[in-house]
Amino acid sequence: MAGGDPVEVEVIETARGPVVIGGVTGSGDDPISLRYPPRVTEDLGFSALLPLLRAREVADVDRAFDLWAEPVNVVQAADTEGGLLHRVAGNVPLRGRDNRTRLVPAWEPGHEWHGWHEMPRGTVEDGLAVMANQRGPATPLGVEFAPPHRAARIRELLEERPTWSAPDMAAIHMDTHLASAGALLDHLAALDGLTPQASALRDRLLSWDRRMTAASTEAAQYAELRGAVVRRLAAHPAFTALTDPPAYPEVFRPWLALLPRVGFALENLLKADELYGIDRAAVVREAVAEVAAETAGKAAAETVKAAGASGTWGDTHRLAPWRALPTAAYAAPASPASYAYDEPGLSGDHDCVLCTSAVPGLTDLSARGPAARYVWDLARREDSRWVVPFGASGVPGSPHHRDQLPLWLKGDLAPVVTDWEHLTKENSDDR
């Protein structure tokens, strides 16, 4: 806290990195250390920064990223001479397969590091290189990637025409097609013997265009059905052992809690040949009956704008940005069902190109989305465009704190101004 007394933090360093969970004594649990490249090499990769700033063509960028350390990322670059770059940059140690997927007794033979990976390079097919965190050139280095849907959809859209202008790119940025809906809809299509209400809901969802637009009732109903399926799967006895909070610090729990993990893995769980003996058809049947009954009840009460059944996706799928210092005006709802919220409704979903992520089964509020959109016009730099979700200033009260939000919501972009003749210096501290 600013102005507070100094706080002493003990850091225990081992030959295999600093201890990040547990301690040498006290809890009884074995401590966990994390060995990572910058700590070993004492190189943060900062030597790449100046060469990157001075780069004039793709070859310069490529050489500069040879000096990069972490985060390990896929890099794409292009230049005015037609040069293209698609590669991975960073330092990744060569190590045993188990090291990549689970905790290991690193002091035992077979778990030591033995050199460094050569960074893989991607391909550029027909002048197109698409990266949306899917498996690609980085596949040999990692184990967890985004599903392929966003990347496949971006490529599909790009291939529709040979040339694009910066303003045209909004059609891609704002695309809401949800390919991952297919797994649940396939289960839904296979059901028979449903109640009339459930049959009507099934028919609506099977004829739905699978676009998660804010104004779509079908998108809202699909999200309700998805949430009901996620909650039922997470509550199944097959997953009982995973319901207790993991014995790790609280900061890690959002990544380890059962319900979010089931929600984000739902497509694979529904497609798997077998799932621990769980009758997934019965789970979907119960879920569609629940949602259909709730939809009918809400409609009868004429509360179609209430949270949940019969509303639109944007009624519940609202922007929920994380704030370091929340105020009463910014306070999030007390529960997922309480949507008295002051931020705007959103289109998109986790696997859409417009990736506005909620947590299926827990909340439709979206705390994650496109952090920035850039379109660089290499032929005419002045035609380049950009936008961020709120504004260029993080200071509440600044005229640039939230002035880009209307553009971001609509998919519009602001001009990128790099001509010093058109730039104005703004001082907020009178210096």
C-alpha positions as CSV (number, residue, x, y, z in Angstrom):
1,M,0.0,0.0,0.0
2,A,1.3,3.5,-0.9
3,G,2.7,5.2,2.2
4,G,2.7,2.0,4.2
5,D,5.5,0.3,6.1
6,P,8.0,-1.9,4.2
7,V,7.0,-5.5,3.9
8,E,9.7,-8.2,4.0
9,V,9.1,-11.2,1.7
10,E,11.1,-14.3,2.1
11,V,12.1,-16.0,-1.2
12,I,13.6,-19.5,-1.0
13,E,15.9,-20.2,-3.9
14,T,16.9,-23.8,-4.8
15,A,19.1,-25.2,-7.5
16,R,15.9,-25.8,-9.5
17,G,14.5,-22.3,-9.1
18,P,12.7,-20.3,-6.5
19,V,10.0,-22.0,-4.3
20,V,6.6,-20.7,-5.6
21,I,4.3,-23.0,-3.5
22,G,4.8,-24.2,0.0
23,G,7.9,-23.9,2.0
24,V,10.8,-25.9,3.4
25,T,9.1,-26.2,6.8
26,G,5.6,-25.7,8.2
27,S,2.8,-27.1,6.1
28,G,4.1,-30.6,5.7
29,D,3.5,-30.5,2.0
30,D,6.4,-30.8,-0.4
31,P,7.4,-27.3,-1.7
32,I,7.2,-26.7,-5.4
33,S,9.9,-24.7,-7.2
34,L,9.8,-23.2,-10.7
35,R,12.9,-23.2,-12.9
36,Y,12.4,-20.8,-15.8
37,P,14.9,-19.5,-18.5
38,P,15.4,-15.9,-17.5
39,R,16.3,-17.0,-13.9
40,V,18.8,-19.5,-15.2
41,T,20.4,-17.4,-18.0
42,E,20.0,-14.0,-16.2
43,D,18.8,-12.7,-19.5
44,L,15.4,-11.0,-19.7
45,G,15.6,-10.5,-23.5
46,F,15.8,-6.8,-23.2
47,S,18.7,-6.7,-25.7
48,A,16.1,-7.4,-28.4
49,L,14.2,-4.1,-27.7
50,L,16.5,-1.6,-29.5
51,P,17.0,-3.8,-32.6
52,L,13.2,-4.1,-32.8
53,L,12.7,-0.4,-32.6
54,R,15.4,0.1,-35.3
55,A,14.1,-2.6,-37.6
56,R,13.2,-1.6,-41.1
57,E,12.4,-4.9,-42.7
58,V,11.4,-8.4,-41.8
59,A,15.0,-9.7,-41.7
60,D,15.8,-7.1,-39.0
61,V,12.8,-8.2,-36.9
62,D,13.8,-11.8,-37.3
63,R,17.4,-11.2,-36.1
64,A,16.1,-9.1,-33.2
65,F,13.8,-11.8,-32.0
66,D,16.7,-14.3,-31.8
67,L,17.6,-12.3,-28.7
68,W,14.1,-12.6,-27.1
69,A,13.7,-14.6,-23.9
70,E,10.1,-14.6,-22.7
71,P,7.1,-14.7,-22.9
72,V,7.5,-17.2,-25.7
73,N,5.2,-16.1,-28.5
74,V,4.4,-16.6,-32.1
75,V,5.6,-13.6,-34.1
76,Q,4.1,-12.4,-37.4
77,A,5.6,-9.5,-39.3
78,A,5.5,-8.0,-42.8
79,D,7.4,-5.2,-44.5
80,T,6.8,-2.8,-47.4
81,E,9.0,-4.9,-49.7
82,G,6.7,-8.0,-49.4
83,G,8.7,-9.7,-46.7
84,L,6.8,-12.0,-44.4
85,L,7.8,-13.6,-41.0
86,H,6.0,-16.3,-39.1
87,R,8.1,-17.8,-36.3
88,V,8.3,-18.6,-32.6
89,A,10.5,-16.3,-30.4
90,G,11.9,-17.1,-26.9
91,N,13.9,-19.6,-24.9
92,V,12.5,-23.0,-24.2
93,P,14.6,-25.7,-22.6
94,L,14.9,-29.2,-23.9
95,R,13.6,-31.5,-21.1
96,G,11.7,-34.7,-20.5
97,R,8.1,-35.0,-21.6
98,D,6.8,-35.4,-18.1
99,N,8.3,-32.0,-17.2
100,R,5.9,-30.4,-19.7
101,T,2.7,-31.9,-18.2
102,R,3.1,-32.4,-14.5
103,L,5.1,-31.8,-11.4
104,V,8.3,-33.8,-11.3
105,P,11.1,-34.7,-8.8
106,A,13.5,-32.5,-10.7
107,W,16.5,-33.7,-8.7
108,E,16.1,-37.2,-10.2
109,P,17.9,-38.2,-13.4
110,G,15.8,-37.7,-16.6
111,H,14.3,-34.4,-15.5
112,E,17.3,-32.1,-16.0
113,W,17.5,-29.5,-18.8
114,H,19.8,-30.4,-21.7
115,G,20.1,-27.5,-24.0
116,W,17.5,-25.3,-25.8
117,H,14.9,-25.8,-28.5
118,E,15.5,-24.3,-31.9
119,M,12.6,-22.0,-32.4
120,P,10.2,-23.4,-35.0
121,R,9.0,-21.4,-38.0
122,G,5.5,-21.3,-39.5
123,T,4.4,-21.3,-43.1
124,V,2.8,-18.5,-45.1
125,E,0.2,-20.1,-47.5
126,D,-0.9,-18.0,-50.4
127,G,0.3,-14.9,-48.7
128,L,-1.8,-15.6,-45.5
129,A,-0.5,-16.4,-42.1
130,V,-3.1,-16.7,-39.3
131,M,-2.4,-17.0,-35.6
132,A,-5.2,-17.1,-33.0
133,N,-3.3,-19.0,-30.2
134,Q,-4.1,-22.3,-31.9
135,R,-1.7,-25.2,-32.5
136,G,0.7,-24.0,-35.1
137,P,4.5,-23.6,-35.2
138,A,4.6,-23.6,-31.4
139,T,3.1,-27.1,-31.2
140,P,6.3,-28.9,-30.3
141,L,6.9,-26.5,-27.4
142,G,3.6,-26.6,-25.5
143,V,0.6,-28.7,-24.4
144,E,-2.3,-26.3,-24.2
145,F,-3.5,-24.2,-27.1
146,A,-6.7,-22.5,-28.1
147,P,-9.1,-24.6,-30.2
148,P,-8.7,-24.2,-34.0
149,H,-12.0,-22.5,-34.6
150,R,-11.0,-18.9,-34.5
151,A,-8.0,-19.4,-36.7
152,A,-10.0,-21.4,-39.2
153,R,-12.7,-18.8,-39.3
154,I,-10.3,-16.0,-39.9
155,R,-8.6,-17.8,-42.8
156,E,-12.1,-18.6,-44.2
157,L,-13.0,-14.9,-44.1
158,L,-9.7,-13.7,-45.5
159,E,-10.0,-16.1,-48.5
160,E,-13.3,-14.6,-49.5
161,R,-11.5,-11.7,-51.3
162,P,-8.0,-11.0,-52.6
163,T,-7.6,-7.5,-51.1
164,W,-8.7,-5.9,-47.9
165,S,-8.5,-2.3,-46.6
166,A,-8.1,-1.3,-43.0
167,P,-11.8,-0.4,-42.6
168,D,-12.8,-3.7,-44.1
169,M,-11.1,-5.6,-41.3
170,A,-14.0,-4.9,-38.9
171,A,-15.9,-7.7,-40.7
172,I,-13.3,-10.1,-39.4
173,H,-12.7,-8.6,-36.0
174,M,-16.4,-8.6,-35.2
175,D,-17.3,-12.1,-36.5
176,T,-19.5,-14.0,-34.1
177,H,-19.8,-17.5,-35.6
178,L,-19.4,-20.1,-32.9
179,A,-18.1,-23.3,-34.5
180,S,-17.6,-25.0,-31.2
181,A,-21.4,-25.1,-30.7
182,G,-21.6,-28.1,-33.0
183,A,-20.7,-30.6,-30.3
184,L,-23.6,-29.7,-28.1
185,L,-26.0,-29.2,-31.0
186,D,-25.1,-32.7,-32.3
187,H,-26.1,-34.2,-29.0
188,L,-29.3,-32.1,-29.0
189,A,-30.2,-33.3,-32.5
190,A,-30.0,-36.9,-31.5
191,L,-32.6,-36.6,-28.7
192,D,-36.1,-37.9,-29.2
193,G,-39.1,-38.2,-26.9
194,L,-38.8,-34.6,-25.6
195,T,-41.6,-32.6,-24.1
196,P,-43.3,-30.1,-26.5
197,Q,-41.5,-27.2,-24.9
198,A,-38.1,-29.0,-25.1
199,S,-38.8,-30.0,-28.7
200,A,-39.6,-26.4,-29.7
201,L,-36.3,-25.2,-28.0
202,R,-34.4,-27.9,-29.8
203,D,-35.8,-27.0,-33.2
204,R,-35.0,-23.3,-32.6
205,L,-31.4,-24.0,-31.7
206,L,-30.9,-26.4,-34.6
207,S,-32.1,-23.8,-37.0
208,W,-30.0,-21.1,-35.3
209,D,-27.2,-19.6,-37.4
210,R,-24.7,-20.1,-34.6
211,R,-23.8,-16.4,-34.3
212,M,-23.4,-15.1,-30.8
213,T,-24.8,-11.6,-31.5
214,A,-25.9,-9.5,-28.6
215,A,-29.4,-9.1,-30.0
216,S,-29.9,-12.9,-30.5
217,T,-32.5,-14.8,-28.4
218,E,-31.2,-18.1,-29.7
219,A,-27.6,-17.3,-28.7
220,A,-28.9,-16.6,-25.2
221,Q,-30.8,-19.9,-25.1
222,Y,-27.8,-21.8,-26.4
223,A,-25.7,-20.2,-23.6
224,E,-28.3,-21.2,-21.0
225,L,-28.3,-24.8,-22.3
226,R,-24.5,-24.9,-22.4
227,G,-24.4,-23.6,-18.8
228,A,-26.9,-26.2,-17.6
229,V,-24.9,-29.0,-19.3
230,V,-21.7,-27.8,-17.7
231,R,-23.2,-27.6,-14.2
232,R,-24.6,-31.2,-14.6
233,L,-21.3,-32.6,-15.8
234,A,-19.3,-30.8,-13.0
235,A,-21.8,-32.2,-10.4
236,H,-21.5,-35.8,-11.7
237,P,-20.0,-38.3,-9.2
238,A,-17.3,-39.2,-11.7
239,F,-15.7,-35.8,-10.9
240,T,-16.3,-35.8,-7.1
241,A,-12.6,-36.1,-6.4
242,L,-12.0,-32.8,-8.2
243,T,-14.6,-30.8,-6.3
244,D,-12.5,-30.0,-3.3
245,P,-10.4,-26.8,-3.7
246,P,-6.8,-27.8,-4.7
247,A,-4.1,-27.5,-2.0
248,Y,-2.5,-24.6,-3.7
249,P,-2.5,-20.9,-3.0
250,E,-5.8,-19.1,-3.8
251,V,-4.3,-17.2,-6.7
252,F,-4.1,-20.4,-8.7
253,R,-7.7,-21.5,-8.1
254,P,-9.4,-19.8,-11.1
255,W,-7.3,-22.0,-13.3
256,L,-7.8,-25.2,-11.3
257,A,-11.5,-25.0,-10.2
258,L,-13.7,-27.8,-11.6
259,L,-16.6,-25.8,-13.0
260,P,-14.5,-23.4,-15.3
261,R,-12.4,-26.3,-16.4
262,V,-15.5,-28.3,-17.5
263,G,-16.9,-25.2,-19.1
264,F,-13.9,-24.5,-21.3
265,A,-13.4,-28.2,-22.1
266,L,-17.0,-28.9,-22.9
267,E,-16.5,-29.4,-26.7
268,N,-13.9,-32.1,-26.1
269,L,-15.9,-33.7,-23.2
270,L,-18.9,-34.0,-25.5
271,K,-16.9,-35.4,-28.4
272,A,-14.9,-37.9,-26.5
273,D,-15.6,-41.6,-27.4
274,E,-16.2,-42.3,-23.7
275,L,-16.4,-40.1,-20.6
276,Y,-15.9,-42.1,-17.4
277,G,-19.3,-43.8,-17.9
278,I,-21.3,-40.6,-17.9
279,D,-24.5,-40.7,-20.0
280,R,-24.0,-37.5,-21.9
281,A,-27.3,-37.9,-23.8
282,A,-29.2,-38.0,-20.4
283,V,-27.3,-34.9,-19.2
284,V,-28.3,-33.0,-22.4
285,R,-31.9,-34.2,-22.1
286,E,-32.2,-33.0,-18.5
287,A,-30.5,-29.7,-19.4
288,V,-32.8,-28.9,-22.4
289,A,-35.9,-29.8,-20.3
290,E,-34.7,-27.4,-17.6
291,V,-34.0,-24.5,-20.0
292,A,-37.3,-25.0,-21.9
293,A,-39.3,-25.0,-18.7
294,E,-37.5,-21.8,-17.5
295,T,-38.0,-20.2,-20.9
296,A,-41.8,-20.9,-20.7
297,G,-42.0,-19.7,-17.2
298,K,-40.3,-16.4,-17.9
299,A,-42.4,-15.9,-21.0
300,A,-45.6,-16.5,-19.1
301,A,-44.5,-13.9,-16.5
302,E,-43.7,-11.4,-19.3
303,T,-40.2,-10.8,-17.9
304,V,-38.3,-11.4,-21.1
305,K,-35.7,-8.9,-20.2
306,A,-34.9,-10.5,-16.9
307,A,-31.6,-12.2,-16.5
308,G,-31.7,-15.7,-17.9
309,A,-34.4,-17.4,-19.9
310,S,-35.9,-15.7,-23.0
311,G,-33.7,-12.6,-23.1
312,T,-31.0,-11.8,-25.6
313,W,-27.4,-12.7,-25.3
314,G,-26.4,-9.1,-24.7
315,D,-28.8,-8.9,-21.6
316,T,-26.4,-11.2,-19.7
317,H,-23.2,-11.2,-21.7
318,R,-21.9,-7.9,-20.5
319,L,-18.5,-6.3,-20.2
320,A,-17.0,-6.9,-16.8
321,P,-13.5,-5.4,-16.8
322,W,-11.2,-6.1,-13.9
323,R,-10.5,-3.0,-11.8
324,A,-7.7,-2.6,-9.3
325,L,-9.8,-0.3,-7.1
326,P,-13.5,-1.2,-7.5
327,T,-16.0,1.4,-6.5
328,A,-19.7,1.1,-5.7
329,A,-20.6,2.2,-9.2
330,Y,-18.3,-0.5,-10.7
331,A,-19.2,-3.3,-8.3
332,A,-19.9,-6.6,-10.0
333,P,-23.2,-8.5,-9.3
334,A,-23.4,-10.4,-6.1
335,S,-24.3,-13.5,-8.0
336,P,-24.3,-14.7,-11.6
337,A,-28.1,-14.3,-11.7
338,S,-27.9,-10.7,-10.6
339,Y,-27.3,-8.7,-13.8
340,A,-28.0,-5.1,-12.6
341,Y,-24.8,-4.0,-14.3
342,D,-23.8,-0.7,-15.8
343,E,-21.5,-2.0,-18.6
344,P,-22.7,-2.6,-22.1
345,G,-23.9,-5.9,-23.6
346,L,-21.5,-7.7,-25.9
347,S,-21.6,-9.9,-28.9
348,G,-19.1,-12.8,-29.3
349,D,-18.0,-15.7,-27.2
350,H,-14.9,-17.6,-26.2
351,D,-14.4,-19.5,-29.5
352,C,-15.6,-16.7,-31.8
353,V,-13.2,-14.4,-33.6
354,L,-14.8,-11.7,-31.5
355,C,-13.5,-13.5,-28.4
356,T,-15.4,-12.1,-25.5
357,S,-15.0,-14.8,-22.9
358,A,-17.5,-15.7,-20.2
359,V,-17.3,-18.7,-17.9
360,P,-19.9,-21.2,-19.0
361,G,-21.9,-22.6,-16.2
362,L,-20.9,-19.8,-13.8
363,T,-21.5,-16.4,-15.4
364,D,-22.2,-14.8,-18.8
365,L,-20.2,-11.7,-17.8
366,S,-17.1,-11.2,-19.8
367,A,-13.9,-10.1,-18.2
368,R,-11.7,-11.0,-21.2
369,G,-11.9,-9.8,-24.8
370,P,-9.8,-8.2,-27.5
371,A,-7.3,-6.0,-25.6
372,A,-6.3,-4.1,-28.8
373,R,-7.1,-4.2,-32.5
374,Y,-4.5,-3.0,-35.0
375,V,-4.6,-2.9,-38.7
376,W,-1.4,-1.8,-40.4
377,D,-1.5,-0.6,-44.0
378,L,2.1,-1.0,-45.2
379,A,1.5,0.8,-48.5
380,R,0.0,3.9,-46.7
381,R,0.9,4.0,-43.0
382,E,-1.5,6.9,-42.5
383,D,-4.4,4.6,-43.4
384,S,-3.6,2.3,-40.5
385,R,-6.1,1.9,-37.7
386,W,-6.3,0.8,-34.1
387,V,-8.6,0.7,-31.0
388,V,-8.4,-0.4,-27.4
389,P,-11.4,-1.4,-25.2
390,F,-11.6,1.8,-23.2
391,G,-9.0,4.5,-24.0
392,A,-5.4,5.4,-24.1
393,S,-5.3,6.6,-20.5
394,G,-5.8,4.4,-17.5
395,V,-6.6,7.4,-15.2
396,P,-10.3,7.8,-14.3
397,G,-11.5,11.3,-15.2
398,S,-9.1,11.7,-18.1
399,P,-10.9,12.5,-21.4
400,H,-9.1,9.5,-22.9
401,H,-10.0,7.1,-20.1
402,R,-13.0,5.6,-22.0
403,D,-13.3,7.6,-25.2
404,Q,-12.6,4.6,-27.4
405,L,-15.2,2.3,-25.9
406,P,-17.9,3.2,-28.4
407,L,-15.6,2.4,-31.3
408,W,-14.5,-0.9,-29.7
409,L,-18.1,-2.0,-29.2
410,K,-19.1,-1.3,-32.8
411,G,-15.9,-2.7,-34.3
412,D,-14.8,0.7,-35.6
413,L,-11.1,1.8,-35.6
414,A,-9.4,5.1,-34.9
415,P,-6.6,6.5,-37.2
416,V,-3.0,5.7,-36.2
417,V,-1.3,9.1,-36.2
418,T,2.5,8.9,-36.5
419,D,3.2,12.2,-38.2
420,W,4.7,14.6,-35.6
421,E,3.1,17.5,-37.4
422,H,-0.3,16.1,-36.4
423,L,0.5,15.0,-32.8
424,T,-0.3,17.2,-29.8
425,K,1.5,16.8,-26.5
426,E,-0.9,16.5,-23.6
427,N,0.3,17.1,-20.0
428,S,-1.9,16.0,-17.1
429,D,0.6,17.0,-14.4
430,D,1.3,20.6,-15.5
431,R,4.9,19.8,-16.2
